[in-house]
């Protein structure tokens, strides 16, 4: 799985003019899944994002995670994160998981992130969405899950 994570002061997703998810300070997570991804990758990524220390402490250092700041996450399904652009001018999306696999992984990731203590709002899988955000910092990270097998130890 891949997640493009942005620290935001606020973010919102609308579908057909209707707000489907909105947060104040926290994380905007654009989430993509590949064919080999399964619940193991969703769980690893949920733990990683919940504990990601990218929010400022009282001294202005990035030492706090989203839970410690009372923030939330807005998770938006984004199959285009697996777009291949090295050849030609049209992206190739064959590395992205098919919707029948990706949608349950998206939902499972959201549930696992919420279980980590992060309030979660969602975009709409398969919909044309408008995403509004104010990136704070800016802080933007691309996070990819390890390949299948034992996960590497977490560093503090």
QUIRA-V991339 format. One line per field, one symbol per residue. phi: phi as a letter, one per 40 degrees, with the letter a starting at -180 (. if undefined). A space follows every 50 residues. Layout:
phi = ???
This chain:
phi = .bbcbbcbcaaabbbfgbcbaabcdibcbcbbbbdccaddcccccccccc bccbbccdcgccbbcccccgcbbbbbcacccbccbcbgbbcbbcccccdc ccccccccddccccccgbcbbbcbcgccbbbbabcchcbbbbbbcccdhc cccccc
